[in-house]
Amino acid sequence: MSDLKLISVVIPLLNEEESLPELHAWIKKVMDEHSYSYEVLFVDDGSTDNSWSVIEGLQSVDPNVRAIKFRRNYGKSAALNVGFEASEGEVVITMDADLQDSPDEIPELVKMIKDDGYDLISGWKKKRYDPISKTIPTKLFNWATRKMTGIKLHDFNCGLKAYKQDVVKNIEVYGEMHRYIPAIAKWSGFTNIGEKVVQHRERKYGNTKFGLERFINGYLDLLSINFVGKFGKKPMHFFGLFGTLVFFIGFAMVLYIGGEKLYYLNEGIKARLITETPHFYVALAAMIIGTQLFLAGFLAEMVSRNSPNRNNYKIESRI
């Protein structure tokens, strides 16, 4: 490994050949002005244009440029995860390659990590240049994420973020979980999370790579990351609790129906057959569902206990 650098700029990209030279020049200008030691790590997520050739050209003139190329498109989360693994800087900055994130924000982000002691700083594009079809779902998405994770951020999905090195080396970004990196960091024990208002610039080249389906996928991912964060190592606490509760509701209904039937028989009152009452089938369904939930929790607990990562705990320091 080379000497530790102050800053690693990790840039995932897909078909951004036009913006890369301008972005690199802008980053280099900022770094040189502040005399930062740095590296720019491009992660090409299976581009089909000339992005890789452009990166090779940049590397030939700037030894601070490093790059990784996927054989095919795996998604932004995969690109970030690989970039985090390869990064060597004390402070890791992520930004998109489409020039909508400003490298001029880097010095203040670095200061907030190094001097103010934050684990993670997320950008907040307070003033956006997106159409209303994108801004309204984004606001709803951020509101729901705040409520479910308890992290008070306005813009979870902003590509411009800064991290301590310990954070990126102790989290795993997979699927489409890049939207929830602050939540992943929180569940890994990095709770000093802040935000900074950053400039949002209009896209200069190309087209957006994300469609409306990301909001549906984002909602499902939010449920997933929230569940895994809370119950990943103790699934029985979730499934077992609800399974037991539902089972006993059904069991209590059965006792009531049976007791009522015995009372009528004892008093000589004619009553319908138990199987003719809808409550019997509701009770039966509740007992079956409760049993299934309990068994799901038991099986999940067995899988968790046999996982090679069952005792993979995040250790901050040793003495």
C-alpha positions in Angstrom: 0.0 0.0 0.0 1.2 3.5 -0.8 1.7 6.2 1.8 -1.5 7.2 3.5 -3.2 10.1 1.7 -5.4 12.7 3.4 -8.2 12.4 0.9 -9.7 9.8 -1.4 -12.3 10.9 -3.9 -14.4 7.9 -4.9 -16.4 8.5 -8.1 -18.7 5.8 -9.4 -19.6 6.4 -13.0 -21.6 5.0 -16.0 -21.2 6.4 -19.5 -19.9 9.9 -18.4 -17.1 10.3 -21.0 -17.9 14.0 -21.6 -17.9 15.1 -18.0 -14.8 13.3 -16.7 -12.0 15.6 -18.0 -13.8 18.7 -16.6 -14.5 16.9 -13.3 -10.9 15.8 -12.9 -9.5 19.2 -13.7 -11.9 20.8 -11.1 -10.9 18.3 -8.4 -7.2 18.8 -9.1 -7.5 22.5 -9.0 -9.2 22.3 -5.5 -6.6 19.9 -4.2 -3.6 21.9 -5.5 -5.0 25.1 -4.0 -5.2 23.6 -0.5 -2.0 21.4 -0.9 -3.9 18.3 -0.1 -2.4 14.8 -0.6 -5.1 12.9 -2.5 -6.2 10.3 -4.9 -9.1 10.2 -7.3 -10.5 6.7 -7.6 -12.9 6.3 -10.6 -15.0 3.1 -10.5 -16.4 2.4 -14.0 -19.6 0.5 -13.6 -19.5 -1.2 -17.0 -19.6 1.9 -19.2 -20.3 1.2 -22.9 -19.0 4.5 -24.2 -15.3 5.8 -24.1 -15.3 6.5 -20.3 -12.5 4.0 -19.7 -10.3 5.4 -22.4 -10.8 8.9 -21.0 -9.8 7.7 -17.5 -6.7 6.0 -19.0 -5.8 9.4 -20.5 -6.3 11.2 -17.2 -4.1 8.6 -15.4 -1.3 9.1 -17.9 -1.0 12.7 -16.9 -1.9 12.6 -13.2 -0.4 9.8 -11.0 -3.1 10.6 -8.4 -5.7 9.0 -10.6 -6.6 5.4 -9.9 -9.4 3.4 -11.5 -11.4 0.2 -11.4 -13.5 -1.1 -14.2 -16.3 -3.7 -13.9 -16.9 -6.1 -16.8 -20.6 -5.3 -16.7 -23.0 -2.9 -15.0 -23.5 -3.9 -11.3 -25.0 -0.7 -9.9 -23.9 2.2 -7.9 -23.8 0.3 -4.6 -21.4 -2.2 -5.9 -19.2 0.6 -7.4 -19.1 2.4 -4.0 -18.4 -0.8 -2.1 -15.4 -1.6 -4.3 -14.2 2.0 -4.2 -14.4 2.0 -0.4 -12.3 -1.2 -0.2 -9.7 0.3 -2.5 -9.6 3.8 -0.9 -6.5 4.8 1.1 -7.3 8.3 2.3 -8.0 9.4 5.9 -11.1 11.1 4.6 -13.1 9.6 1.8 -15.3 11.8 -0.4 -17.9 10.4 -2.7 -19.4 12.3 -5.6 -21.2 11.6 -8.8 -19.5 12.0 -12.1 -22.1 14.1 -13.8 -20.8 17.5 -12.5 -23.9 18.0 -10.4 -21.7 17.8 -7.3 -19.2 20.6 -6.8 -15.6 19.8 -5.8 -15.4 23.2 -4.2 -17.3 21.7 -1.3 -14.4 19.3 -0.5 -12.4 21.6 1.9 -15.3 22.2 4.2 -16.3 18.6 4.2 -12.8 17.6 5.1 -12.7 20.1 7.9 -16.0 18.8 9.3 -14.5 15.3 9.4 -11.0 16.1 10.6 -11.6 19.1 12.9 -15.3 18.7 14.0 -15.0 15.0 14.6 -18.0 13.8 12.5 -18.0 10.2 11.3 -20.0 11.0 8.2 -21.2 14.2 6.6 -24.1 14.0 4.0 -24.7 16.7 1.5 -28.0 18.5 1.4 -29.0 19.9 -1.9 -31.4 22.4 -0.4 -32.0 24.1 -3.8 -32.5 21.6 -6.5 -32.7 21.8 -10.3 -34.8 18.7 -10.8 -38.3 18.5 -12.2 -41.2 18.3 -9.8 -41.8 14.6 -10.7 -38.5 13.9 -9.0 -38.4 16.5 -6.1 -41.8 15.5 -4.6 -41.0 11.7 -4.4 -37.6 12.6 -3.1 -39.1 14.7 -0.2 -41.4 11.8 0.7 -38.6 9.3 0.6 -36.4 11.5 2.8 -39.3 12.0 5.3 -40.0 8.3 5.5 -36.3 7.5 6.0 -35.9 10.0 8.8 -38.9 8.5 10.6 -37.7 4.9 10.3 -34.0 5.4 10.9 -34.1 8.3 13.4 -31.3 10.0 11.5 -32.1 13.7 11.1 -30.9 14.3 7.5 -32.7 16.2 4.8 -31.1 14.4 1.8 -30.1 10.8 2.3 -29.4 10.1 -1.4 -27.1 13.0 -2.1 -24.0 11.6 -3.8 -21.7 14.1 -2.2 -20.7 12.7 1.2 -17.6 12.6 3.4 -16.5 9.8 5.7 -13.8 8.9 8.1 -11.8 6.0 6.8 -13.0 3.8 9.7 -16.6 4.1 8.4 -16.0 3.0 4.8 -13.8 0.1 6.1 -16.5 -1.2 8.4 -19.6 -1.0 6.3 -20.8 -3.1 3.3 -22.9 -1.5 0.6 -24.9 -4.0 -1.5 -27.9 -4.2 -3.7 -29.2 -0.7 -4.0 -28.4 0.3 -0.4 -26.3 3.3 -1.4 -29.3 5.4 -0.6 -29.1 4.3 3.0 -25.4 4.6 3.8 -26.1 6.8 6.8 -28.4 4.2 8.2 -25.8 1.4 7.5 -23.2 3.5 9.2 -25.5 4.1 12.2 -26.2 0.3 12.6 -22.4 -0.2 12.5 -21.9 2.1 15.5 -21.0 5.4 13.7 -23.6 7.7 15.2 -21.9 11.1 14.8 -23.6 11.9 11.5 -24.1 15.4 10.2 -25.0 17.2 7.0 -23.9 20.2 5.0 -25.9 22.3 2.6 -24.2 21.9 -0.8 -24.6 23.3 -4.2 -26.7 21.4 -6.7 -25.7 22.1 -10.3 -27.7 21.3 -13.4 -26.6 18.3 -15.4 -24.3 19.5 -18.2 -23.8 16.4 -20.2 -25.8 13.2 -20.9 -29.0 12.0 -19.2 -29.9 10.7 -15.7 -29.3 7.0 -15.2 -32.2 6.6 -12.7 -35.9 6.3 -13.4 -39.0 6.4 -11.2 -38.7 2.7 -10.3 -35.9 3.7 -7.9 -38.6 5.1 -5.5 -40.4 1.8 -5.4 -37.1 -0.1 -4.9 -36.0 2.5 -2.4 -39.1 1.9 -0.2 -38.4 -1.8 -0.2 -34.7 -1.3 0.5 -35.7 1.0 3.4 -37.8 -1.8 5.0 -35.0 -4.2 4.5 -32.1 -2.1 5.9 -34.3 -1.1 8.9 -35.1 -4.8 9.7 -31.6 -6.1 9.2 -30.2 -3.3 11.3 -32.5 -4.0 14.2 -33.0 -7.8 14.0 -30.2 -9.1 11.7 -28.6 -10.9 14.6 -31.7 -11.7 16.5 -34.6 -12.5 14.0 -36.4 -14.6 16.6 -37.1 -11.4 18.6 -39.2 -10.1 15.7 -40.8 -13.2 14.2 -41.1 -15.0 17.5 -42.8 -12.1 19.2 -45.4 -11.5 16.5 -45.9 -15.2 16.0 -46.6 -15.8 19.6 -48.9 -12.8 19.9 -51.0 -13.9 16.8 -51.1 -17.5 18.0 -52.4 -16.6 21.4 -55.0 -14.3 19.9 -56.3 -17.2 17.8 -56.0 -19.6 20.8 -58.0 -17.2 23.0 -60.7 -17.0 20.4 -60.9 -20.8 20.2 -61.2 -21.0 24.0 -64.0 -18.4 23.9 -65.8 -20.2 21.1 -65.4 -23.6 22.9 -66.5 -22.2 26.2 -69.5 -20.6 24.7 -70.5 -23.9 23.1 -70.2 -25.8 26.4 -72.2 -23.1 28.2 -75.1 -23.5 25.6 -75.0 -27.3 25.9 -75.1 -27.1 29.7 -78.0 -24.7 29.6 -79.8 -26.7 27.0 -79.7 -23.9 24.5 -79.5 -24.8 20.9 -76.4 -23.4 19.3 -74.8 -23.6 15.8 -71.9 -26.0 15.2 -68.5 -24.4 15.9 -67.5 -24.9 12.3 -70.5 -22.9 11.2 -69.2 -19.7 12.9 -66.8 -17.4 11.0 -64.9 -16.7 14.2 -63.7 -20.3 14.3 -61.9 -19.9 10.9 -60.5 -16.6 11.9 -59.1 -18.2 15.1 -57.8 -21.2 13.1 -56.1 -18.9 10.6 -54.5 -16.8 13.4 -53.1 -19.9 15.1 -51.6 -21.2 11.8 -50.1 -17.8 10.9 -48.7 -17.4 14.4 -47.1 -20.9 14.2 -45.6 -20.1 10.8 -44.2 -16.8 12.0 -42.7 -18.5 15.0 -41.1 -21.2 12.8 -39.8 -18.6 10.4 -38.1 -16.9 13.4 -36.7 -20.2 14.6 -35.3 -21.0 11.2 -33.9 -17.5 10.7 -32.2 -17.8 14.1 -30.6 -21.1 13.1 -29.3 -19.6 9.9 -28.0 -16.5 11.8 -26.2 -18.7 14.4 -24.5 -20.7 11.7 -23.5 -17.6 9.7 -19.7 -17.0 9.5 -20.4 -13.4 10.4 -22.5 -14.1 13.6 -19.7 -12.8 15.8 -18.5 -10.0 13.5 -18.6 -7.0 15.8 -17.3 -3.6 15.1 -14.4 -2.8 17.5 -13.4 0.8 17.8 -10.1 0.4 19.7 -8.1 -1.8 21.9 -5.7 -1.0 24.8 
